Amino acid sequence: MDTLIKGFIISVSIILLQSCFGGASKTPDNEMSFHGVYFKYPSYWKSETEVVAESAYYIKCEERFSSGTMLLVSFFEGESEPAELLMNYLDGVNESSERVNVTTKFFSFRKYGNYDCQMVNYEISALTTKSYGNAYTFNAGGKTLLVVEQSERHYDLKHDKFKNIQNSFIVDQPVDTSLSEE
C-alpha cells in the first residue's frame, strides 16, 4: 500500500479513537461575560441576559432542546446576607403558584468554583412534573450572587456540564476609581 494512503488511514484512525475515548476536549466552548461575571458553558446551550434594574442583573442559560436543564445567575451590586437571599429565593418559588411545592433536601456550606457559599439542594413538585436543583449564594467582587442549577433529571446536577461552569466561574473585582492621580 502506498505510504501516503497508510499515513492518511493512520491519521483518520487516531482522530476517531480520540473522539471515542475522550481525547476530545471536555471543556465548554461558549463564554459568558456580563457585568463582571464570567463563566464557560456548553455549546449546545442558549443564553440570555437582562439588566433588571440599575444595579441588578440576570443571566439564564439552558439546554437548547430541553428547557428543563438550566443555569440562572442573578446578582446585584453591593453585598447582603447570602442566607437571607437563599431563603427568599425558595420562598418566592414556593409562593409562585398554589400548585408548586418546594422541598428542601439539605442546606450546607460549600464552594461554588473558588467562592465560599451557602447552598441548598431542593426538589420542586408541580402537578405531574418534578425538578431538582441546587441554589448557591455568596458575595464576591462587591456583588451578591444567587446561582441556580436546575434540571428535570436528578443526575444532571452531578454532570460535568455544571462542574465545568462552576470551575470557570469568575466574578471580577471592582475597579477602585476613588484613587486620584498625583
TIRO-2110 file (N, C-alpha, C; in Angstrom, 1 decimal):
// TIRO-2110
0.8, -1.2, 0.0, N, 1, A
0.0, 0.0, 0.0, CA, 1, A
0.9, 1.2, 0.0, C, 1, A
0.5, 2.2, -0.7, N, 2, A
1.2, 3.5, -0.8, CA, 2, A
1.4, 4.1, 0.6, C, 2, A
2.6, 4.7, 0.8, N, 3, A
2.9, 5.4, 2.1, CA, 3, A
1.9, 6.5, 2.4, C, 3, A
1.5, 7.3, 1.4, N, 4, A
0.6, 8.4, 1.6, CA, 4, A
-0.8, 7.9, 2.1, C, 4, A
-1.2, 6.8, 1.5, N, 5, A
-2.5, 6.2, 1.9, CA, 5, A
-2.4, 5.6, 3.3, C, 5, A
-1.3, 5.0, 3.7, N, 6, A
-1.1, 4.4, 5.0, CA, 6, A
-1.1, 5.6, 6.0, C, 6, A
-0.4, 6.6, 5.7, N, 7, A
-0.4, 7.8, 6.6, CA, 7, A
-1.8, 8.4, 6.9, C, 7, A
-2.6, 8.5, 5.8, N, 8, A
-3.9, 9.0, 5.9, CA, 8, A
-4.8, 8.1, 6.7, C, 8, A
-4.7, 6.8, 6.5, N, 9, A
-5.5, 5.9, 7.3, CA, 9, A
-5.1, 5.9, 8.8, C, 9, A
-3.9, 6.0, 9.1, N, 10, A
-3.4, 6.1, 10.5, CA, 10, A
-3.9, 7.4, 11.1, C, 10, A
-3.8, 8.5, 10.4, N, 11, A
-4.3, 9.8, 10.9, CA, 11, A
-5.8, 9.8, 11.2, C, 11, A
-6.6, 9.3, 10.3, N, 12, A
-8.0, 9.2, 10.5, CA, 12, A
-8.4, 8.3, 11.7, C, 12, A
-7.6, 7.2, 11.8, N, 13, A
-7.9, 6.2, 12.9, CA, 13, A
-7.6, 6.9, 14.2, C, 13, A
-6.5, 7.7, 14.3, N, 14, A
-6.2, 8.4, 15.6, CA, 14, A
-7.2, 9.4, 16.0, C, 14, A
-7.7, 10.1, 15.0, N, 15, A
-8.8, 11.1, 15.2, CA, 15, A
-10.0, 10.4, 15.7, C, 15, A
-10.4, 9.3, 15.1, N, 16, A
-11.6, 8.6, 15.5, CA, 16, A
-11.4, 8.0, 16.9, C, 16, A
-10.3, 7.4, 17.2, N, 17, A
-10.0, 6.9, 18.6, CA, 17, A
-10.1, 8.0, 19.6, C, 17, A
-9.5, 9.1, 19.3, N, 18, A
-9.5, 10.2, 20.3, CA, 18, A
-10.9, 10.7, 20.6, C, 18, A
-11.8, 10.8, 19.6, N, 19, A
-13.1, 11.2, 19.8, CA, 19, A
-14.0, 10.2, 20.6, C, 19, A
-13.7, 8.9, 20.4, N, 20, A
-14.4, 7.8, 21.1, CA, 20, A
-13.9, 7.7, 22.5, C, 20, A
-12.7, 7.9, 22.8, N, 21, A
-12.1, 7.6, 24.1, CA, 21, A
-11.7, 8.8, 24.9, C, 21, A
-12.4, 9.9, 24.7, N, 22, A
-12.2, 11.1, 25.5, CA, 22, A
-11.0, 12.0, 25.1, C, 22, A
-10.4, 11.8, 24.0, N, 23, A
-9.3, 12.7, 23.6, CA, 23, A
-9.8, 14.0, 23.2, C, 23, A
-11.1, 14.1, 22.9, N, 24, A
-11.7, 15.4, 22.5, CA, 24, A
-11.8, 16.3, 23.8, C, 24, A
-11.7, 17.6, 23.7, N, 25, A
-11.8, 18.4, 24.8, CA, 25, A
-13.2, 18.3, 25.5, C, 25, A
-13.2, 18.3, 26.8, N, 26, A
-14.5, 18.3, 27.5, CA, 26, A
-14.9, 19.7, 28.0, C, 26, A
-14.1, 20.7, 27.7, N, 27, A
-14.4, 22.0, 28.2, CA, 27, A
-15.5, 22.6, 27.3, C, 27, A
-16.4, 23.3, 28.0, N, 28, A
-17.4, 24.0, 27.3, CA, 28, A
-16.8, 25.0, 26.3, C, 28, A
-17.5, 25.3, 25.2, N, 29, A
-16.9, 26.2, 24.3, CA, 29, A
-17.7, 27.5, 24.0, C, 29, A
-18.6, 27.9, 24.9, N, 30, A
-19.2, 29.2, 24.8, CA, 30, A
-18.8, 29.9, 26.1, C, 30, A
-18.6, 31.2, 26.0, N, 31, A
-18.2, 32.0, 27.1, CA, 31, A
-19.3, 33.1, 27.4, C, 31, A
-19.6, 33.3, 28.7, N, 32, A
-20.5, 34.4, 29.1, CA, 32, A
-19.6, 35.4, 29.9, C, 32, A
-19.8, 36.6, 29.5, N, 33, A
-19.2, 37.7, 30.3, CA, 33, A
-20.2, 38.8, 30.3, C, 33, A
-20.7, 39.1, 31.5, N, 34, A
-21.8, 40.1, 31.7, CA, 34, A
-21.6, 40.8, 33.0, C, 34, A
-21.4, 42.1, 32.9, N, 35, A
-21.3, 43.0, 34.1, CA, 35, A
-20.4, 42.4, 35.2, C, 35, A
-19.2, 41.9, 34.8, N, 36, A
-18.2, 41.4, 35.8, CA, 36, A
-18.4, 40.0, 36.2, C, 36, A
-19.3, 39.3, 35.6, N, 37, A
-19.5, 37.8, 35.9, CA, 37, A
-19.1, 37.1, 34.6, C, 37, A
-18.2, 36.1, 34.8, N, 38, A
-17.7, 35.3, 33.6, CA, 38, A
-17.8, 33.8, 33.9, C, 38, A
-18.2, 33.0, 32.9, N, 39, A
-18.1, 31.6, 33.0, CA, 39, A
-18.2, 31.0, 31.6, C, 39, A
-17.8, 29.7, 31.5, N, 40, A
-18.0, 29.0, 30.3, CA, 40, A
-19.1, 28.0, 30.4, C, 40, A
-19.8, 27.8, 29.3, N, 41, A
-21.0, 26.9, 29.3, CA, 41, A
-21.0, 26.1, 28.0, C, 41, A
-21.8, 24.9, 28.0, N, 42, A
-21.7, 24.1, 26.9, CA, 42, A
-22.3, 24.7, 25.6, C, 42, A
-21.7, 24.4, 24.5, N, 43, A
-22.0, 25.0, 23.2, CA, 43, A
-23.5, 24.7, 22.8, C, 43, A
-24.1, 23.6, 23.3, N, 44, A
-25.4, 23.2, 22.9, CA, 44, A
-26.5, 23.9, 23.8, C, 44, A
-26.0, 24.9, 24.6, N, 45, A
-26.9, 25.7, 25.4, CA, 45, A
-27.2, 27.0, 24.8, C, 45, A
-28.3, 27.7, 25.1, N, 46, A
-28.5, 29.0, 24.6, CA, 46, A
-28.5, 29.9, 25.9, C, 46, A
-28.3, 31.2, 25.7, N, 47, A
-28.2, 32.1, 26.8, CA, 47, A
-28.9, 33.4, 26.6, C, 47, A
-29.3, 34.1, 27.6, N, 48, A
-29.9, 35.4, 27.5, CA, 48, A
-29.5, 36.2, 28.8, C, 48, A
-29.4, 37.5, 28.6, N, 49, A
-29.0, 38.3, 29.7, CA, 49, A
-30.0, 39.5, 29.8, C, 49, A
-30.1, 40.1, 31.0, N, 50, A
-31.0, 41.2, 31.2, CA, 50, A
-30.5, 42.0, 32.3, C, 50, A
-30.6, 43.4, 32.1, N, 51, A
-30.4, 44.3, 33.2, CA, 51, A
-31.8, 44.5, 33.8, C, 51, A
-32.0, 44.0, 35.0, N, 52, A
-33.3, 44.1, 35.7, CA, 52, A
-33.6, 45.4, 36.3, C, 52, A
-32.6, 46.0, 36.9, N, 53, A
-32.7, 47.4, 37.5, CA, 53, A
-31.3, 48.0, 37.3, C, 53, A
-31.2, 49.2, 37.9, N, 54, A
-29.9, 50.0, 37.7, CA, 54, A
-28.7, 49.1, 38.1, C, 54, A
-28.7, 48.4, 39.1, N, 55, A
-27.6, 47.6, 39.5, CA, 55, A
-27.9, 46.1, 39.8, C, 55, A
-28.9, 45.6, 39.1, N, 56, A
-29.3, 44.2, 39.3, CA, 56, A
-29.3, 43.5, 37.9, C, 56, A
-28.8, 42.3, 37.8, N, 57, A
-28.6, 41.7, 36.6, CA, 57, A
-29.0, 40.2, 36.6, C, 57, A
-29.3, 39.6, 35.4, N, 58, A
-29.8, 38.3, 35.3, CA, 58, A
-29.2, 37.6, 34.1, C, 58, A
-28.7, 36.4, 34.3, N, 59, A
-28.2, 35.5, 33.2, CA, 59, A
-29.0, 34.2, 33.2, C, 59, A
-29.5, 33.8, 32.1, N, 60, A
-30.1, 32.5, 32.0, CA, 60, A
-29.5, 31.7, 30.9, C, 60, A
-29.0, 30.5, 31.2, N, 61, A
-28.5, 29.6, 30.2, CA, 61, A
-29.3, 28.3, 30.3, C, 61, A
-29.7, 27.7, 29.2, N, 62, A
-30.4, 26.5, 29.2, CA, 62, A
-30.1, 25.6, 28.0, C, 62, A
-30.3, 24.3, 28.1, N, 63, A
-30.1, 23.4, 27.0, CA, 63, A
-31.1, 23.8, 25.9, C, 63, A
-30.6, 23.8, 24.7, N, 64, A
-31.4, 24.2, 23.5, CA, 64, A
-32.6, 23.2, 23.3, C, 64, A
-32.5, 22.0, 23.6, N, 65, A
-33.5, 21.0, 23.3, CA, 65, A
-34.3, 20.5, 24.6, C, 65, A
-33.9, 21.1, 25.7, N, 66, A
-34.6, 20.7, 27.0, CA, 66, A
-34.5, 21.9, 27.9, C, 66, A
-35.6, 22.6, 28.0, N, 67, A
-35.6, 23.8, 28.8, CA, 67, A
-35.7, 23.4, 30.3, C, 67, A
-35.8, 22.2, 30.6, N, 68, A
-35.8, 21.7, 32.0, CA, 68, A
-34.4, 21.7, 32.6, C, 68, A
-33.3, 21.8, 31.9, N, 69, A
-32.0, 21.9, 32.4, CA, 69, A
-31.5, 23.3, 32.2, C, 69, A
-31.2, 24.0, 33.3, N, 70, A
-30.8, 25.4, 33.2, CA, 70, A
-29.9, 25.9, 34.3, C, 70, A
-29.3, 27.0, 34.0, N, 71, A
-28.5, 27.7, 35.0, CA, 71, A
-29.0, 29.1, 35.0, C, 71, A
-29.3, 29.6, 36.2, N, 72, A
-29.7, 31.0, 36.4, CA, 72, A
-28.7, 31.7, 37.3, C, 72, A
-28.3, 32.9, 36.9, N, 73, A
-27.4, 33.7, 37.7, CA, 73, A
-28.0, 35.0, 37.9, C, 73, A
-28.3, 35.4, 39.1, N, 74, A
-28.9, 36.7, 39.4, CA, 74, A
-28.0, 37.4, 40.4, C, 74, A
-27.7, 38.6, 40.1, N, 75, A
-26.7, 39.3, 41.0, CA, 75, A
-27.0, 40.8, 41.0, C, 75, A
-26.5, 41.4, 42.1, N, 76, A
-26.7, 42.9, 42.2, CA, 76, A
-25.4, 43.5, 42.9, C, 76, A
-25.2, 44.7, 42.6, N, 77, A
-24.1, 45.4, 43.2, CA, 77, A
-24.4, 45.6, 44.7, C, 77, A
-23.3, 45.5, 45.5, N, 78, A
-23.5, 45.6, 46.9, CA, 78, A
-23.6, 44.2, 47.6, C, 78, A
-23.2, 44.1, 48.8, N, 79, A
-23.2, 42.8, 49.5, CA, 79, A
-24.3, 42.7, 50.5, C, 79, A
-25.0, 41.6, 50.6, N, 80, A
-26.1, 41.4, 51.6, CA, 80, A
-25.9, 40.0, 52.1, C, 80, A
-26.7, 39.6, 53.0, N, 81, A
-26.6, 38.3, 53.7, CA, 81, A
-27.0, 37.2, 52.7, C, 81, A
-26.1, 36.3, 52.4, N, 82, A
-26.4, 35.2, 51.4, CA, 82, A
-27.5, 34.3, 51.9, C, 82, A
-27.5, 33.9, 53.2, N, 83, A
-28.6, 33.0, 53.7, CA, 83, A
-30.0, 33.6, 53.5, C, 83, A
-30.1, 34.9, 53.7, N, 84, A
-31.4, 35.6, 53.5, CA, 84, A
-31.8, 35.5, 52.0, C, 84, A
-30.9, 35.8, 51.1, N, 85, A
-31.2, 35.7, 49.7, CA, 85, A
-31.6, 34.3, 49.3, C, 85, A
-31.0, 33.3, 49.9, N, 86, A
-31.3, 31.9, 49.6, CA, 86, A
-32.7, 31.6, 50.0, C, 86, A
-33.1, 31.9, 51.2, N, 87, A
-34.4, 31.7, 51.7, CA, 87, A
-35.5, 32.4, 51.0, C, 87, A
-35.2, 33.7, 50.6, N, 88, A
-36.1, 34.5, 49.8, CA, 88, A
-36.4, 33.8, 48.4, C, 88, A
-35.3, 33.3, 47.8, N, 89, A
-35.5, 32.6, 46.6, CA, 89, A
-36.4, 31.4, 46.7, C, 89, A
-36.2, 30.6, 47.7, N, 90, A
-37.0, 29.4, 47.9, CA, 90, A
-38.5, 29.8, 48.2, C, 90, A
-38.6, 30.8, 49.1, N, 91, A
-40.0, 31.3, 49.4, CA, 91, A
-40.7, 31.8, 48.1, C, 91, A
-39.9, 32.5, 47.3, N, 92, A
-40.5, 33.1, 46.1, CA, 92, A
-41.0, 32.0, 45.1, C, 92, A
-40.2, 30.9, 45.0, N, 93, A
-40.6, 29.8, 44.1, CA, 93, A
-41.8, 29.1, 44.7, C, 93, A
-41.8, 28.9, 46.0, N, 94, A
-42.9, 28.2, 46.7, CA, 94, A
-44.2, 29.0, 46.6, C, 94, A
-44.1, 30.3, 46.6, N, 95, A
-45.3, 31.2, 46.6, CA, 95, A
-45.8, 31.5, 45.2, C, 95, A
-45.0, 31.1, 44.2, N, 96, A
-45.3, 31.5, 42.8, CA, 96, A
-46.6, 30.8, 42.3, C, 96, A
-47.0, 29.7, 42.9, N, 97, A
-48.2, 29.1, 42.4, CA, 97, A
-48.7, 28.1, 43.6, C, 97, A
-50.0, 28.0, 43.6, N, 98, A
-50.6, 27.1, 44.6, CA, 98, A
-50.2, 25.6, 44.3, C, 98, A
-49.9, 25.4, 43.0, N, 99, A
-49.7, 24.0, 42.6, CA, 99, A
-48.2, 23.6, 42.7, C, 99, A
-47.4, 24.5, 43.2, N, 100, A
-45.9, 24.2, 43.3, CA, 100, A
-45.6, 23.9, 44.8, C, 100, A
-44.8, 22.9, 45.0, N, 101, A
-44.3, 22.6, 46.3, CA, 101, A
-42.8, 22.4, 46.3, C, 101, A
-42.1, 23.2, 47.1, N, 102, A
-40.7, 23.1, 47.2, CA, 102, A
-40.3, 22.4, 48.5, C, 102, A
-39.5, 21.3, 48.3, N, 103, A
-39.0, 20.6, 49.4, CA, 103, A
-37.5, 20.8, 49.5, C, 103, A
-37.0, 21.3, 50.6, N, 104, A
-35.5, 21.5, 50.8, CA, 104, A
-34.9, 20.1, 51.3, C, 104, A
-34.0, 19.7, 50.6, N, 105, A
-33.3, 18.4, 50.9, CA, 105, A
-32.2, 18.6, 51.9, C, 105, A
-31.3, 19.5, 51.7, N, 106, A
-30.3, 19.8, 52.7, CA, 106, A
-29.7, 21.2, 52.4, C, 106, A
-29.1, 21.8, 53.5, N, 107, A
-28.5, 23.1, 53.4, CA, 107, A
-27.1, 22.9, 53.9, C, 107, A
-26.1, 23.5, 53.2, N, 108, A
-24.7, 23.3, 53.6, CA, 108, A
-23.9, 24.5, 53.2, C, 108, A
-22.7, 24.5, 53.7, N, 109, A
-21.6, 25.5, 53.2, CA, 109, A
-20.8, 24.7, 52.2, C, 109, A
-20.5, 25.3, 51.1, N, 110, A
-19.8, 24.7, 50.0, CA, 110, A
-18.9, 25.7, 49.3, C, 110, A
-18.4, 25.2, 48.2, N, 111, A
-17.6, 26.1, 47.3, CA, 111, A
-18.4, 26.1, 46.0, C, 111, A
-18.5, 27.3, 45.4, N, 112, A
-19.0, 27.4, 44.0, CA, 112, A
-17.8, 27.9, 43.2, C, 112, A
-17.2, 27.0, 42.5, N, 113, A
-15.9, 27.4, 41.9, CA, 113, A
-14.9, 27.7, 43.0, C, 113, A
-14.4, 28.9, 43.0, N, 114, A
-13.4, 29.3, 44.1, CA, 114, A
-14.1, 30.1, 45.2, C, 114, A
-15.4, 30.2, 45.2, N, 115, A
-16.1, 31.0, 46.2, CA, 115, A
-16.7, 30.2, 47.3, C, 115, A
-16.5, 30.7, 48.5, N, 116, A
-17.3, 30.1, 49.6, CA, 116, A
-18.7, 30.5, 49.5, C, 116, A
-19.6, 29.6, 49.7, N, 117, A
-21.0, 29.9, 49.5, CA, 117, A
-21.9, 29.1, 50.5, C, 117, A
-23.2, 29.5, 50.5, N, 118, A
-24.2, 28.7, 51.2, CA, 118, A
-25.0, 28.1, 50.1, C, 118, A
-25.4, 26.8, 50.3, N, 119, A
-26.0, 26.1, 49.2, CA, 119, A
-27.2, 25.3, 49.8, C, 119, A
-28.3, 25.2, 49.0, N, 120, A
-29.4, 24.4, 49.4, CA, 120, A
-29.7, 23.5, 48.2, C, 120, A
-30.0, 22.2, 48.5, N, 121, A
-30.5, 21.3, 47.5, CA, 121, A
-32.0, 21.2, 47.7, C, 121, A
-32.7, 21.2, 46.6, N, 122, A
-34.2, 21.2, 46.7, CA, 122, A
-34.8, 20.4, 45.6, C, 122, A
-36.1, 20.2, 45.8, N, 123, A
-36.9, 19.5, 44.8, CA, 123, A
-38.2, 20.3, 44.6, C, 123, A
-38.6, 20.5, 43.4, N, 124, A
-39.9, 21.2, 43.1, CA, 124, A
-40.9, 20.2, 42.5, C, 124, A
-42.0, 20.1, 43.1, N, 125, A
-43.1, 19.3, 42.5, CA, 125, A
-44.2, 20.2, 42.1, C, 125, A
-44.7, 19.9, 40.9, N, 126, A
-45.8, 20.7, 40.3, CA, 126, A
-46.6, 19.8, 39.4, C, 126, A
-47.8, 19.5, 39.9, N, 127, A
-48.7, 18.6, 39.2, CA, 127, A
-48.0, 17.3, 38.8, C, 127, A
-47.7, 17.1, 37.5, N, 128, A
-47.1, 15.8, 37.1, CA, 128, A
-45.6, 15.9, 36.9, C, 128, A
-45.0, 17.0, 37.2, N, 129, A
-43.5, 17.2, 36.9, CA, 129, A
-42.7, 17.4, 38.2, C, 129, A
-41.5, 17.1, 38.1, N, 130, A
-40.5, 17.4, 39.2, CA, 130, A
-39.3, 18.0, 38.6, C, 130, A
-38.7, 18.9, 39.4, N, 131, A
-37.4, 19.5, 39.0, CA, 131, A
-36.6, 19.4, 40.3, C, 131, A
-35.3, 19.3, 40.0, N, 132, A
-34.3, 19.2, 41.1, CA, 132, A
-33.3, 20.3, 40.9, C, 132, A
-32.9, 20.9, 42.1, N, 133, A
-32.0, 22.0, 41.9, CA, 133, A
-31.0, 22.2, 43.1, C, 133, A
-30.0, 22.9, 42.8, N, 134, A
-29.0, 23.4, 43.8, CA, 134, A
-29.0, 24.9, 43.6, C, 134, A
-29.2, 25.6, 44.7, N, 135, A
-29.1, 27.1, 44.7, CA, 135, A
-27.9, 27.5, 45.6, C, 135, A
-27.1, 28.4, 45.1, N, 136, A
-25.9, 28.8, 45.8, CA, 136, A
-26.0, 30.3, 46.0, C, 136, A
-25.6, 30.9, 47.1, N, 137, A
-25.5, 32.3, 47.3, CA, 137, A
-24.1, 32.6, 47.9, C, 137, A
-23.6, 33.8, 47.5, N, 138, A
-22.3, 34.2, 48.0, CA, 138, A
-22.1, 35.7, 47.6, C, 138, A
-21.1, 36.3, 48.3, N, 139, A
-20.7, 37.6, 48.0, CA, 139, A
-19.3, 37.5, 47.3, C, 139, A
-19.1, 38.3, 46.3, N, 140, A
-17.8, 38.3, 45.6, CA, 140, A
-17.7, 39.6, 44.7, C, 140, A
-16.6, 40.2, 44.7, N, 141, A
-16.4, 41.3, 43.8, CA, 141, A
-17.3, 42.5, 44.1, C, 141, A
-17.7, 42.7, 45.3, N, 142, A
-18.7, 43.7, 45.6, CA, 142, A
-20.1, 43.5, 45.2, C, 142, A
-20.4, 42.2, 44.9, N, 143, A
-21.7, 41.8, 44.4, CA, 143, A
-22.3, 40.7, 45.3, C, 143, A
-23.6, 40.5, 45.3, N, 144, A
-24.2, 39.4, 45.9, CA, 144, A
-24.8, 38.6, 44.8, C, 144, A
-24.5, 37.3, 44.8, N, 145, A
-24.9, 36.4, 43.7, CA, 145, A
-25.8, 35.3, 44.2, C, 145, A
-26.7, 34.9, 43.3, N, 146, A
-27.6, 33.7, 43.5, CA, 146, A
-27.4, 32.9, 42.2, C, 146, A
-26.9, 31.7, 42.4, N, 147, A
-26.7, 30.8, 41.2, CA, 147, A
-27.5, 29.6, 41.4, C, 147, A
-28.4, 29.3, 40.4, N, 148, A
-29.3, 28.2, 40.5, CA, 148, A
-29.0, 27.2, 39.3, C, 148, A
-28.7, 25.9, 39.7, N, 149, A
-28.6, 24.9, 38.7, CA, 149, A
-29.8, 24.0, 38.9, C, 149, A
-30.6, 23.8, 37.8, N, 150, A
-31.8, 23.1, 37.9, CA, 150, A
-32.1, 22.2, 36.7, C, 150, A
-32.7, 21.0, 37.0, N, 151, A
-33.0, 20.1, 35.9, CA, 151, A
-34.2, 19.2, 36.3, C, 151, A
-34.8, 18.7, 35.3, N, 152, A
-35.9, 17.7, 35.5, CA, 152, A
-35.3, 16.3, 35.7, C, 152, A
-34.0, 16.2, 35.6, N, 153, A
-33.4, 14.9, 35.8, CA, 153, A
-32.4, 15.1, 37.0, C, 153, A
-32.6, 14.3, 38.0, N, 154, A
-31.7, 14.5, 39.2, CA, 154, A
-30.2, 14.3, 38.9, C, 154, A
-29.9, 13.3, 38.1, N, 155, A
-28.5, 13.1, 37.8, CA, 155, A
-27.8, 14.2, 37.1, C, 155, A
-28.5, 15.0, 36.4, N, 156, A
-27.9, 16.2, 35.7, CA, 156, A
-27.1, 17.1, 36.6, C, 156, A
-27.6, 17.2, 37.8, N, 157, A
-26.9, 18.1, 38.8, CA, 157, A
-25.5, 17.7, 39.1, C, 157, A
-25.2, 16.5, 38.8, N, 158, A
-23.8, 16.0, 39.1, CA, 158, A
-23.0, 15.9, 37.8, C, 158, A
-23.6, 16.3, 36.7, N, 159, A
-23.0, 16.1, 35.4, CA, 159, A
-21.8, 17.1, 35.2, C, 159, A
-20.9, 16.8, 34.3, N, 160, A
-19.7, 17.7, 34.0, CA, 160, A
-20.2, 19.1, 33.5, C, 160, A
-21.3, 19.2, 32.9, N, 161, A
-21.7, 20.5, 32.4, CA, 161, A
-21.8, 21.5, 33.5, C, 161, A
-22.3, 21.1, 34.6, N, 162, A
-22.4, 22.1, 35.7, CA, 162, A
-21.1, 22.2, 36.4, C, 162, A
-20.3, 21.1, 36.5, N, 163, A
-19.0, 21.2, 37.1, CA, 163, A
-18.1, 22.1, 36.3, C, 163, A
-18.1, 22.1, 35.0, N, 164, A
-17.3, 22.9, 34.2, CA, 164, A
-17.7, 24.4, 34.3, C, 164, A
-19.0, 24.7, 34.4, N, 165, A
-19.4, 26.0, 34.7, CA, 165, A
-18.9, 26.5, 36.0, C, 165, A
-19.0, 25.7, 37.1, N, 166, A
-18.5, 26.1, 38.4, CA, 166, A
-17.0, 26.4, 38.3, C, 166, A
-16.3, 25.5, 37.7, N, 167, A
-14.8, 25.6, 37.7, CA, 167, A
-14.4, 26.8, 36.9, C, 167, A
-15.2, 27.4, 36.0, N, 168, A
-14.8, 28.5, 35.2, CA, 168, A
-15.4, 29.8, 35.7, C, 168, A
-16.1, 29.8, 36.8, N, 169, A
-16.9, 30.9, 37.3, CA, 169, A
-16.0, 31.9, 37.9, C, 169, A
-16.0, 33.2, 37.4, N, 170, A
-15.2, 34.3, 37.9, CA, 170, A
-16.1, 35.5, 38.1, C, 170, A
-15.9, 36.2, 39.2, N, 171, A
-16.5, 37.5, 39.5, CA, 171, A
-15.4, 38.5, 39.6, C, 171, A
-15.4, 39.5, 38.7, N, 172, A
-14.3, 40.5, 38.7, CA, 172, A
-14.4, 41.3, 39.9, C, 172, A
-13.3, 41.7, 40.4, N, 173, A
-13.2, 42.7, 41.5, CA, 173, A
-13.5, 44.1, 40.9, C, 173, A
-14.2, 44.9, 41.7, N, 174, A
-14.5, 46.2, 41.2, CA, 174, A
-13.2, 47.0, 41.1, C, 174, A
-13.2, 47.9, 40.1, N, 175, A
-12.0, 48.8, 39.9, CA, 175, A
-12.2, 50.0, 40.9, C, 175, A
-11.2, 50.3, 41.6, N, 176, A
-11.2, 51.4, 42.6, CA, 176, A
-11.0, 52.7, 41.8, C, 176, A
-12.0, 53.5, 41.6, N, 177, A
-11.9, 54.7, 40.9, CA, 177, A
-11.7, 55.9, 41.8, C, 177, A
-11.6, 55.6, 43.1, N, 178, A
-11.5, 56.7, 44.1, CA, 178, A
-10.1, 57.2, 44.2, C, 178, A
-9.1, 56.4, 43.7, N, 179, A
-7.7, 56.9, 43.8, CA, 179, A
-7.5, 58.0, 42.7, C, 179, A
-6.9, 59.1, 43.1, N, 180, A
-6.7, 60.1, 42.2, CA, 180, A
-5.2, 60.1, 41.8, C, 180, A
-5.0, 60.6, 40.6, N, 181, A
-3.6, 60.6, 40.1, CA, 181, A
-2.9, 61.8, 40.7, C, 181, A
-1.7, 61.6, 41.1, N, 182, A
-0.9, 62.7, 41.8, CA, 182, A
0.0, 63.4, 40.8, C, 182, A
END
